Amino acid sequence: MTIRLAAVAAPFGRDLDACFATIEALASKARSEGVSVLALPEACLGGYLVNLGGSAAGPPALRRDGPELRRLAAIAGDLVICAGYCEADGDTRFNSVVCLTGDGVLGHHRKVHQPLREDRSYAAGDGFTAFDTPAGRMGMMICYDKAFPESARSLALDGAEIVVCVSAWPASRTDPAPDLADDRWTRRFDLFDQVRALENQVVWMSSNQSGSFGDLRFVGRAKIVAPGGEILAATGVDGGFAVCDVDVPGVLAAARRSMGHLRDRRPEAYAAGS
């Protein structure tokens, strides 16, 4: 079964109404192009942090059962949409991503790995779980989560066929490149996407913020990656809409036919805690 996937690189700020206007436009474009799954960036509801130095200036905190996610579900309709937001759980805040359609929430993930001083703004999540969607079994993670092989491997072992990684991935601040496309953090962003898809033989969808916000300049580069690590569609660093048709069961079967990375694992040979 071939479906159309789309990953977005776009800027999002603090104004929730402006965020929703952008999401509505992207969802309308996706629907008009026959897209089934739309991956929006980390913190697309209210923007990301203004810096990674522990600033108290954070995005609006939204409840998982609040009106904002209901509004997002209404926009989604028959689309499967993944979108990042700041989740309020009592007085605790999580950097979260939700997957939903017009019928409600399909899956939810709280960011586990926190770079630099992000832990001053958010509590950490505690795991990775795949879930079923109309497009197949999916898993999600957020930004720095993809730097850890165990994140994607946990989802693949839980049956994820499609992994969506939503990001607010910035360029290097200590050694920035004049051309954002040549920045070392842009290269790392691309490498992680390709390696995680290849080592787990999954379809990989990577969304990201673009433009600048506070002290951060984001690298864009949303993309769809095949189970063999090939980039099927990608935006530039300025952002855009990466879209392609994928026969998910077909490409998974082809990738895993001879060399099945999950099948050929030898867990008994791996050091404890590795």
C-alpha positions as protocol buffer text, in pm:
chain_id: "A"
residue {
  index: 1
  type: MET
  ca { x: 0 y: 0 z: 0 }
}
residue {
  index: 2
  type: THR
  ca { x: 157 y: 325 z: -117 }
}
residue {
  index: 3
  type: ILE
  ca { x: 92 y: 635 z: 89 }
}
residue {
  index: 4
  type: ARG
  ca { x: 213 y: 992 z: 60 }
}
residue {
  index: 5
  type: LEU
  ca { x: 425 y: 1127 z: 345 }
}
residue {
  index: 6
  type: ALA
  ca { x: 520 y: 1489 z: 413 }
}
residue {
  index: 7
  type: ALA
  ca { x: 767 y: 1643 z: 659 }
}
residue {
  index: 8
  type: VAL
  ca { x: 779 y: 2016 z: 725 }
}
residue {
  index: 9
  type: ALA
  ca { x: 1056 y: 2263 z: 802 }
}
residue {
  index: 10
  type: ALA
  ca { x: 902 y: 2595 z: 902 }
}
residue {
  index: 11
  type: PRO
  ca { x: 932 y: 2870 z: 1167 }
}
residue {
  index: 12
  type: PHE
  ca { x: 696 y: 2883 z: 1465 }
}
residue {
  index: 13
  type: GLY
  ca { x: 685 y: 3147 z: 1739 }
}
residue {
  index: 14
  type: ARG
  ca { x: 495 y: 3224 z: 2057 }
}
residue {
  index: 15
  type: ASP
  ca { x: 167 y: 3344 z: 1902 }
}
residue {
  index: 16
  type: LEU
  ca { x: -59 y: 3040 z: 1910 }
}
residue {
  index: 17
  type: ASP
  ca { x: -309 y: 3183 z: 1662 }
}
residue {
  index: 18
  type: ALA
  ca { x: -25 y: 3244 z: 1416 }
}
residue {
  index: 19
  type: CYS
  ca { x: 99 y: 2888 z: 1476 }
}
residue {
  index: 20
  type: PHE
  ca { x: -245 y: 2747 z: 1405 }
}
residue {
  index: 21
  type: ALA
  ca { x: -276 y: 2960 z: 1090 }
}
residue {
  index: 22
  type: THR
  ca { x: 51 y: 2814 z: 963 }
}
residue {
  index: 23
  type: ILE
  ca { x: -59 y: 2461 z: 1054 }
}
residue {
  index: 24
  type: GLU
  ca { x: -394 y: 2508 z: 880 }
}
residue {
  index: 25
  type: ALA
  ca { x: -215 y: 2622 z: 564 }
}
residue {
  index: 26
  type: LEU
  ca { x: 23 y: 2326 z: 578 }
}
residue {
  index: 27
  type: ALA
  ca { x: -261 y: 2080 z: 643 }
}
residue {
  index: 28
  type: SER
  ca { x: -457 y: 2226 z: 352 }
}
residue {
  index: 29
  type: LYS
  ca { x: -155 y: 2188 z: 124 }
}
residue {
  index: 30
  type: ALA
  ca { x: -103 y: 1832 z: 246 }
}
residue {
  index: 31
  type: ARG
  ca { x: -466 y: 1741 z: 189 }
}
residue {
  index: 32
  type: SER
  ca { x: -469 y: 1891 z: -160 }
}
residue {
  index: 33
  type: GLU
  ca { x: -161 y: 1685 z: -250 }
}
residue {
  index: 34
  type: GLY
  ca { x: -302 y: 1358 z: -118 }
}
residue {
  index: 35
  type: VAL
  ca { x: -76 y: 1333 z: 187 }
}
residue {
  index: 36
  type: SER
  ca { x: -165 y: 1075 z: 453 }
}
residue {
  index: 37
  type: VAL
  ca { x: 93 y: 1159 z: 725 }
}
residue {
  index: 38
  type: LEU
  ca { x: 212 y: 1514 z: 801 }
}
residue {
  index: 39
  type: ALA
  ca { x: 506 y: 1566 z: 1038 }
}
residue {
  index: 40
  type: LEU
  ca { x: 525 y: 1915 z: 1188 }
}
residue {
  index: 41
  type: PRO
  ca { x: 822 y: 2039 z: 1394 }
}
residue {
  index: 42
  type: GLU
  ca { x: 900 y: 2021 z: 1764 }
}
residue {
  index: 43
  type: ALA
  ca { x: 730 y: 2306 z: 1953 }
}
residue {
  index: 44
  type: CYS
  ca { x: 513 y: 2407 z: 1658 }
}
residue {
  index: 45
  type: LEU
  ca { x: 242 y: 2508 z: 1907 }
}
residue {
  index: 46
  type: GLY
  ca { x: 395 y: 2812 z: 2075 }
}
residue {
  index: 47
  type: GLY
  ca { x: 758 y: 2793 z: 1968 }
}
residue {
  index: 48
  type: TYR
  ca { x: 1071 y: 2649 z: 2125 }
}
residue {
  index: 49
  type: LEU
  ca { x: 1298 y: 2796 z: 2394 }
}
residue {
  index: 50
  type: VAL
  ca { x: 1472 y: 3124 z: 2315 }
}
residue {
  index: 51
  type: ASN
  ca { x: 1808 y: 2970 z: 2404 }
}
residue {
  index: 52
  type: LEU
  ca { x: 1963 y: 2654 z: 2552 }
}
residue {
  index: 53
  type: GLY
  ca { x: 2120 y: 2829 z: 2848 }
}
residue {
  index: 54
  type: GLY
  ca { x: 1836 y: 2774 z: 3092 }
}
residue {
  index: 55
  type: SER
  ca { x: 1631 y: 3085 z: 3017 }
}
residue {
  index: 56
  type: ALA
  ca { x: 1294 y: 3093 z: 3194 }
}
residue {
  index: 57
  type: ALA
  ca { x: 1123 y: 3226 z: 2880 }
}
residue {
  index: 58
  type: GLY
  ca { x: 929 y: 2922 z: 2764 }
}
residue {
  index: 59
  type: PRO
  ca { x: 635 y: 2845 z: 2537 }
}
residue {
  index: 60
  type: PRO
  ca { x: 275 y: 2834 z: 2655 }
}
residue {
  index: 61
  type: ALA
  ca { x: 204 y: 2514 z: 2849 }
}
residue {
  index: 62
  type: LEU
  ca { x: -90 y: 2319 z: 2706 }
}
residue {
  index: 63
  type: ARG
  ca { x: -286 y: 2031 z: 2860 }
}
residue {
  index: 64
  type: ARG
  ca { x: -302 y: 1705 z: 2670 }
}
residue {
  index: 65
  type: ASP
  ca { x: -682 y: 1718 z: 2701 }
}
residue {
  index: 66
  type: GLY
  ca { x: -703 y: 2093 z: 2643 }
}
residue {
  index: 67
  type: PRO
  ca { x: -872 y: 2299 z: 2371 }
}
residue {
  index: 68
  type: GLU
  ca { x: -554 y: 2349 z: 2168 }
}
residue {
  index: 69
  type: LEU
  ca { x: -511 y: 1980 z: 2091 }
}
residue {
  index: 70
  type: ARG
  ca { x: -882 y: 1955 z: 2013 }
}
residue {
  index: 71
  type: ARG
  ca { x: -833 y: 2243 z: 1770 }
}
residue {
  index: 72
  type: LEU
  ca { x: -537 y: 2060 z: 1616 }
}
residue {
  index: 73
  type: ALA
  ca { x: -747 y: 1744 z: 1578 }
}
residue {
  index: 74
  type: ALA
  ca { x: -1017 y: 1942 z: 1401 }
}
residue {
  index: 75
  type: ILE
  ca { x: -758 y: 2074 z: 1156 }
}
residue {
  index: 76
  type: ALA
  ca { x: -620 y: 1722 z: 1102 }
}
residue {
  index: 77
  type: GLY
  ca { x: -947 y: 1564 z: 996 }
}
residue {
  index: 78
  type: ASP
  ca { x: -850 y: 1257 z: 794 }
}
residue {
  index: 79
  type: LEU
  ca { x: -478 y: 1343 z: 806 }
}
residue {
  index: 80
  type: VAL
  ca { x: -242 y: 1180 z: 1053 }
}
residue {
  index: 81
  type: ILE
  ca { x: -56 y: 1478 z: 1204 }
}
residue {
  index: 82
  type: CYS
  ca { x: 243 y: 1473 z: 1439 }
}
residue {
  index: 83
  type: ALA
  ca { x: 306 y: 1802 z: 1620 }
}
residue {
  index: 84
  type: GLY
  ca { x: 527 y: 1917 z: 1904 }
}
residue {
  index: 85
  type: TYR
  ca { x: 415 y: 2125 z: 2201 }
}
residue {
  index: 86
  type: CYS
  ca { x: 491 y: 2216 z: 2563 }
}
residue {
  index: 87
  type: GLU
  ca { x: 276 y: 1985 z: 2776 }
}
residue {
  index: 88
  type: ALA
  ca { x: 141 y: 2089 z: 3115 }
}
residue {
  index: 89
  type: ASP
  ca { x: 95 y: 1804 z: 3361 }
}
residue {
  index: 90
  type: GLY
  ca { x: 0 y: 1983 z: 3682 }
}
residue {
  index: 91
  type: ASP
  ca { x: 298 y: 2206 z: 3761 }
}
residue {
  index: 92
  type: THR
  ca { x: 535 y: 1992 z: 3554 }
}
residue {
  index: 93
  type: ARG
  ca { x: 627 y: 2076 z: 3196 }
}
residue {
  index: 94
  type: PHE
  ca { x: 728 y: 1827 z: 2926 }
}
residue {
  index: 95
  type: ASN
  ca { x: 859 y: 1877 z: 2575 }
}
residue {
  index: 96
  type: SER
  ca { x: 605 y: 1655 z: 2398 }
}
residue {
  index: 97
  type: VAL
  ca { x: 481 y: 1542 z: 2059 }
}
residue {
  index: 98
  type: VAL
  ca { x: 133 y: 1419 z: 1980 }
}
residue {
  index: 99
  type: CYS
  ca { x: 6 y: 1213 z: 1688 }
}
residue {
  index: 100
  type: LEU
  ca { x: -362 y: 1255 z: 1607 }
}
residue {
  index: 101
  type: THR
  ca { x: -639 y: 1263 z: 1352 }
}
residue {
  index: 102
  type: GLY
  ca { x: -982 y: 1420 z: 1364 }
}
residue {
  index: 103
  type: ASP
  ca { x: -1093 y: 1116 z: 1564 }
}
residue {
  index: 104
  type: GLY
  ca { x: -849 y: 1188 z: 1847 }
}
residue {
  index: 105
  type: VAL
  ca { x: -504 y: 1107 z: 1981 }
}
residue {
  index: 106
  type: LEU
  ca { x: -323 y: 803 z: 1839 }
}
residue {
  index: 107
  type: GLY
  ca { x: 10 y: 836 z: 2017 }
}
residue {
  index: 108
  type: HIS
  ca { x: 209 y: 1062 z: 2249 }
}
residue {
  index: 109
  type: HIS
  ca { x: 575 y: 1099 z: 2345 }
}
residue {
  index: 110
  type: ARG
  ca { x: 763 y: 1305 z: 2603 }
}
residue {
  index: 111
  type: LYS
  ca { x: 1121 y: 1395 z: 2511 }
}
residue {
  index: 112
  type: VAL
  ca { x: 1360 y: 1169 z: 2699 }
}
residue {
  index: 113
  type: HIS
  ca { x: 1704 y: 1316 z: 2622 }
}
residue {
  index: 114
  type: GLN
  ca { x: 1768 y: 1680 z: 2707 }
}
residue {
  index: 115
  type: PRO
  ca { x: 2060 y: 1878 z: 2564 }
}
residue {
  index: 116
  type: LEU
  ca { x: 2255 y: 2139 z: 2759 }
}
residue {
  index: 117
  type: ARG
  ca { x: 2019 y: 2308 z: 3008 }
}
residue {
  index: 118
  type: GLU
  ca { x: 1686 y: 2212 z: 2856 }
}
residue {
  index: 119
  type: ASP
  ca { x: 1618 y: 2026 z: 3182 }
}
residue {
  index: 120
  type: ARG
  ca { x: 1569 y: 2364 z: 3351 }
}
residue {
  index: 121
  type: SER
  ca { x: 1256 y: 2411 z: 3141 }
}
residue {
  index: 122
  type: TYR
  ca { x: 1123 y: 2055 z: 3101 }
}
residue {
  index: 123
  type: ALA
  ca { x: 1103 y: 1729 z: 3290 }
}
residue {
  index: 124
  type: ALA
  ca { x: 1224 y: 1421 z: 3102 }
}
residue {
  index: 125
  type: GLY
  ca { x: 1006 y: 1149 z: 2955 }
}
residue {
  index: 126
  type: ASP
  ca { x: 1076 y: 788 z: 3043 }
}
residue {
  index: 127
  type: GLY
  ca { x: 1040 y: 571 z: 2734 }
}
residue {
  index: 128
  type: PHE
  ca { x: 958 y: 502 z: 2369 }
}
residue {
  index: 129
  type: THR
  ca { x: 642 y: 322 z: 2258 }
}
residue {
  index: 130
  type: ALA
  ca { x: 510 y: 246 z: 1910 }
}
residue {
  index: 131
  type: PHE
  ca { x: 139 y: 274 z: 1829 }
}
residue {
  index: 132
  type: ASP
  ca { x: -101 y: 189 z: 1549 }
}
residue {
  index: 133
  type: THR
  ca { x: -228 y: 446 z: 1299 }
}
residue {
  index: 134
  type: PRO
  ca { x: -423 y: 432 z: 972 }
}
residue {
  index: 135
  type: ALA
  ca { x: -85 y: 462 z: 795 }
}
residue {
  index: 136
  type: GLY
  ca { x: 75 y: 172 z: 982 }
}
residue {
  index: 137
  type: ARG
  ca { x: 256 y: 124 z: 1310 }
}
residue {
  index: 138
  type: MET
  ca { x: 448 y: 436 z: 1410 }
}
residue {
  index: 139
  type: GLY
  ca { x: 686 y: 566 z: 1673 }
}
residue {
  index: 140
  type: MET
  ca { x: 791 y: 919 z: 1763 }
}
residue {
  index: 141
  type: MET
  ca { x: 1083 y: 1097 z: 1919 }
}
residue {
  index: 142
  type: ILE
  ca { x: 1199 y: 1455 z: 1965 }
}
residue {
  index: 143
  type: CYS
  ca { x: 1521 y: 1614 z: 1837 }
}
residue {
  index: 144
  type: TYR
  ca { x: 1813 y: 1508 z: 2066 }
}
residue {
  index: 145
  type: ASP
  ca { x: 1642 y: 1171 z: 2121 }
}
residue {
  index: 146
  type: LYS
  ca { x: 1773 y: 1066 z: 1779 }
}
residue {
  index: 147
  type: ALA
  ca { x: 2136 y: 1103 z: 1891 }
}
residue {
  index: 148
  type: PHE
  ca { x: 2088 y: 786 z: 2096 }
}
residue {
  index: 149
  type: PRO
  ca { x: 2065 y: 458 z: 1898 }
}
residue {
  index: 150
  type: GLU
  ca { x: 1853 y: 298 z: 2170 }
}
residue {
  index: 151
  type: SER
  ca { x: 1567 y: 541 z: 2103 }
}
residue {
  index: 152
  type: ALA
  ca { x: 1500 y: 431 z: 1747 }
}
residue {
  index: 153
  type: ARG
  ca { x: 1590 y: 69 z: 1820 }
}
residue {
  index: 154
  type: SER
  ca { x: 1331 y: 57 z: 2100 }
}
residue {
  index: 155
  type: LEU
  ca { x: 1064 y: 176 z: 1857 }
}
residue {
  index: 156
  type: ALA
  ca { x: 1172 y: -63 z: 1583 }
}
residue {
  index: 157
  type: LEU
  ca { x: 1164 y: -357 z: 1824 }
}
residue {
  index: 158
  type: ASP
  ca { x: 813 y: -246 z: 1923 }
}
residue {
  index: 159
  type: GLY
  ca { x: 708 y: -287 z: 1562 }
}
residue {
  index: 160
  type: ALA
  ca { x: 735 y: 70 z: 1433 }
}
residue {
  index: 161
  type: GLU
  ca { x: 738 y: 80 z: 1052 }
}
residue {
  index: 162
  type: ILE
  ca { x: 749 y: 460 z: 1035 }
}
residue {
  index: 163
  type: VAL
  ca { x: 946 y: 668 z: 1285 }
}
residue {
  index: 164
  type: VAL
  ca { x: 873 y: 1040 z: 1308 }
}
residue {
  index: 165
  type: CYS
  ca { x: 1138 y: 1262 z: 1465 }
}
residue {
  index: 166
  type: VAL
  ca { x: 1021 y: 1619 z: 1525 }
}
residue {
  index: 167
  type: SER
  ca { x: 1295 y: 1875 z: 1595 }
}
residue {
  index: 168
  type: ALA
  ca { x: 1396 y: 2228 z: 1679 }
}
residue {
  index: 169
  type: TRP
  ca { x: 1755 y: 2148 z: 1580 }
}
residue {
  index: 170
  type: PRO
  ca { x: 1982 y: 2453 z: 1577 }
}
residue {
  index: 171
  type: ALA
  ca { x: 2304 y: 2533 z: 1399 }
}
residue {
  index: 172
  type: SER
  ca { x: 2631 y: 2536 z: 1588 }
}
residue {
  index: 173
  type: ARG
  ca { x: 2670 y: 2831 z: 1824 }
}
residue {
  index: 174
  type: THR
  ca { x: 3039 y: 2778 z: 1901 }
}
residue {
  index: 175
  type: ASP
  ca { x: 3166 y: 2735 z: 1544 }
}
residue {
  index: 176
  type: PRO
  ca { x: 2892 y: 2852 z: 1306 }
}
residue {
  index: 177
  type: ALA
  ca { x: 2940 y: 2817 z: 931 }
}
residue {
  index: 178
  type: PRO
  ca { x: 2878 y: 3119 z: 707 }
}
residue {
  index: 179
  type: ASP
  ca { x: 2657 y: 2896 z: 492 }
}
residue {
  index: 180
  type: LEU
  ca { x: 2398 y: 2714 z: 705 }
}
residue {
  index: 181
  type: ALA
  ca { x: 2402 y: 2420 z: 463 }
}
residue {
  index: 182
  type: ASP
  ca { x: 2768 y: 2362 z: 555 }
}
residue {
  index: 183
  type: ASP
  ca { x: 2720 y: 2391 z: 931 }
}
residue {
  index: 184
  type: ARG
  ca { x: 2849 y: 2094 z: 1130 }
}
residue {
  index: 185
  type: TRP
  ca { x: 2517 y: 2064 z: 1312 }
}
residue {
  index: 186
  type: THR
  ca { x: 2332 y: 2053 z: 978 }
}
residue {
  index: 187
  type: ARG
  ca { x: 2555 y: 1763 z: 875 }
}
residue {
  index: 188
  type: ARG
  ca { x: 2491 y: 1585 z: 1205 }
}
residue {
  index: 189
  type: PHE
  ca { x: 2116 y: 1635 z: 1167 }
}
residue {
  index: 190
  type: ASP
  ca { x: 2125 y: 1468 z: 825 }
}
residue {
  index: 191
  type: LEU
  ca { x: 2358 y: 1188 z: 936 }
}
residue {
  index: 192
  type: PHE
  ca { x: 2144 y: 1092 z: 1235 }
}
residue {
  index: 193
  type: ASP
  ca { x: 1835 y: 1076 z: 1014 }
}
residue {
  index: 194
  type: GLN
  ca { x: 2001 y: 849 z: 759 }
}
residue {
  index: 195
  type: VAL
  ca { x: 2178 y: 622 z: 1006 }
}
residue {
  index: 196
  type: ARG
  ca { x: 1874 y: 567 z: 1228 }
}
residue {
  index: 197
  type: ALA
  ca { x: 1663 y: 475 z: 924 }
}
residue {
  index: 198
  type: LEU
  ca { x: 1932 y: 238 z: 792 }
}
residue {
  index: 199
  type: GLU
  ca { x: 2030 y: 61 z: 1112 }
}
residue {
  index: 200
  type: ASN
  ca { x: 1667 y: -8 z: 1202 }
}
residue {
  index: 201
  type: GLN
  ca { x: 1540 y: -50 z: 845 }
}
residue {
  index: 202
  type: VAL
  ca { x: 1242 y: 179 z: 897 }
}
residue {
  index: 203
  type: VAL
  ca { x: 1085 y: 465 z: 704 }
}
residue {
  index: 204
  type: TRP
  ca { x: 1205 y: 783 z: 873 }
}
residue {
  index: 205
  type: MET
  ca { x: 1025 y: 1119 z: 874 }
}
residue {
  index: 206
  type: SER
  ca { x: 1222 y: 1416 z: 1006 }
}
residue {
  index: 207
  type: SER
  ca { x: 1066 y: 1759 z: 1060 }
}
residue {
  index: 208
  type: ASN
  ca { x: 1240 y: 2068 z: 1195 }
}
residue {
  index: 209
  type: GLN
  ca { x: 1203 y: 2432 z: 1273 }
}
residue {
  index: 210
  type: SER
  ca { x: 1357 y: 2676 z: 1028 }
}
residue {
  index: 211
  type: GLY
  ca { x: 1456 y: 3041 z: 1052 }
}
residue {
  index: 212
  type: SER
  ca { x: 1563 y: 3199 z: 1381 }
}
residue {
  index: 213
  type: PHE
  ca { x: 1404 y: 3230 z: 1723 }
}
residue {
  index: 214
  type: GLY
  ca { x: 1568 y: 3398 z: 2021 }
}
residue {
  index: 215
  type: ASP
  ca { x: 1938 y: 3307 z: 2014 }
}
residue {
  index: 216
  type: LEU
  ca { x: 1885 y: 3001 z: 1796 }
}
residue {
  index: 217
  type: ARG
  ca { x: 1915 y: 2957 z: 1421 }
}
residue {
  index: 218
  type: PHE
  ca { x: 1750 y: 2636 z: 1301 }
}
residue {
  index: 219
  type: VAL
  ca { x: 1886 y: 2419 z: 1019 }
}
residue {
  index: 220
  type: GLY
  ca { x: 1560 y: 2325 z: 842 }
}
residue {
  index: 221
  type: ARG
  ca { x: 1630 y: 2014 z: 630 }
}
residue {
  index: 222
  type: ALA
  ca { x: 1305 y: 1824 z: 679 }
}
residue {
  index: 223
  type: LYS
  ca { x: 1320 y: 1492 z: 499 }
}
residue {
  index: 224
  type: ILE
  ca { x: 1185 y: 1144 z: 429 }
}
residue {
  index: 225
  type: VAL
  ca { x: 1443 y: 863 z: 447 }
}
residue {
  index: 226
  type: ALA
  ca { x: 1408 y: 510 z: 311 }
}
residue {
  index: 227
  type: PRO
  ca { x: 1496 y: 198 z: 515 }
}
residue {
  index: 228
  type: GLY
  ca { x: 1824 y: 178 z: 323 }
}
residue {
  index: 229
  type: GLY
  ca { x: 1927 y: 525 z: 434 }
}
residue {
  index: 230
  type: GLU
  ca { x: 1852 y: 698 z: 104 }
}
residue {
  index: 231
  type: ILE
  ca { x: 1696 y: 1045 z: 128 }
}
residue {
  index: 232
  type: LEU
  ca { x: 1375 y: 1028 z: -75 }
}
residue {
  index: 233
  type: ALA
  ca { x: 1275 y: 1393 z: -33 }
}
residue {
  index: 234
  type: ALA
  ca { x: 1418 y: 1688 z: 157 }
}
residue {
  index: 235
  type: THR
  ca { x: 1382 y: 2061 z: 202 }
}
residue {
  index: 236
  type: GLY
  ca { x: 1667 y: 2307 z: 204 }
}
residue {
  index: 237
  type: VAL
  ca { x: 1788 y: 2488 z: 513 }
}
residue {
  index: 238
  type: ASP
  ca { x: 1537 y: 2766 z: 443 }
}
residue {
  index: 239
  type: GLY
  ca { x: 1250 y: 2525 z: 501 }
}
residue {
  index: 240
  type: GLY
  ca { x: 965 y: 2388 z: 298 }
}
residue {
  index: 241
  type: PHE
  ca { x: 764 y: 2074 z: 240 }
}
residue {
  index: 242
  type: ALA
  ca { x: 935 y: 1738 z: 178 }
}
residue {
  index: 243
  type: VAL
  ca { x: 686 y: 1499 z: 23 }
}
residue {
  index: 244
  type: CYS
  ca { x: 704 y: 1158 z: -144 }
}
residue {
  index: 245
  type: ASP
  ca { x: 508 y: 839 z: -207 }
}
residue {
  index: 246
  type: VAL
  ca { x: 622 y: 531 z: -17 }
}
residue {
  index: 247
  type: ASP
  ca { x: 499 y: 172 z: -31 }
}
residue {
  index: 248
  type: VAL
  ca { x: 581 y: 119 z: 337 }
}
residue {
  index: 249
  type: PRO
  ca { x: 529 y: -260 z: 358 }
}
residue {
  index: 250
  type: GLY
  ca { x: 705 y: -305 z: 26 }
}
residue {
  index: 251
  type: VAL
  ca { x: 1018 y: -104 z: 107 }
}
residue {
  index: 252
  type: LEU
  ca { x: 1044 y: -265 z: 452 }
}
residue {
  index: 253
  type: ALA
  ca { x: 1020 y: -614 z: 306 }
}
residue {
  index: 254
  type: ALA
  ca { x: 1280 y: -533 z: 41 }
}
residue {
  index: 255
  type: ALA
  ca { x: 1523 y: -379 z: 291 }
}
residue {
  index: 256
  type: ARG
  ca { x: 1492 y: -668 z: 537 }
}
residue {
  index: 257
  type: ARG
  ca { x: 1481 y: -956 z: 291 }
}
residue {
  index: 258
  type: SER
  ca { x: 1850 y: -1050 z: 290 }
}
residue {
  index: 259
  type: MET
  ca { x: 2007 y: -861 z: 579 }
}
residue {
  index: 260
  type: GLY
  ca { x: 1753 y: -811 z: 856 }
}
residue {
  index: 261
  type: HIS
  ca { x: 1912 y: -589 z: 1116 }
}
residue {
  index: 262
  type: LEU
  ca { x: 1643 y: -657 z: 1375 }
}
residue {
  index: 263
  type: ARG
  ca { x: 1623 y: -1029 z: 1293 }
}
residue {
  index: 264
  type: ASP
  ca { x: 2000 y: -1081 z: 1304 }
}
residue {
  index: 265
  type: ARG
  ca { x: 2060 y: -915 z: 1639 }
}
residue {
  index: 266
  type: ARG
  ca { x: 2258 y: -1108 z: 1904 }
}
residue {
  index: 267
  type: PRO
  ca { x: 2145 y: -951 z: 2233 }
}
residue {
  index: 268
  type: GLU
  ca { x: 2333 y: -1209 z: 2440 }
}
residue {
  index: 269
  type: ALA
  ca { x: 2659 y: -1079 z: 2294 }
}
residue {
  index: 270
  type: TYR
  ca { x: 2606 y: -716 z: 2390 }
}
residue {
  index: 271
  type: ALA
  ca { x: 2753 y: -581 z: 2713 }
}
residue {
  index: 272
  type: ALA
  ca { x: 2504 y: -507 z: 2989 }
}
residue {
  index: 273
  type: GLY
  ca { x: 2384 y: -149 z: 2979 }
}
residue {
  index: 274
  type: SER
  ca { x: 2522 y: -88 z: 2629 }
}
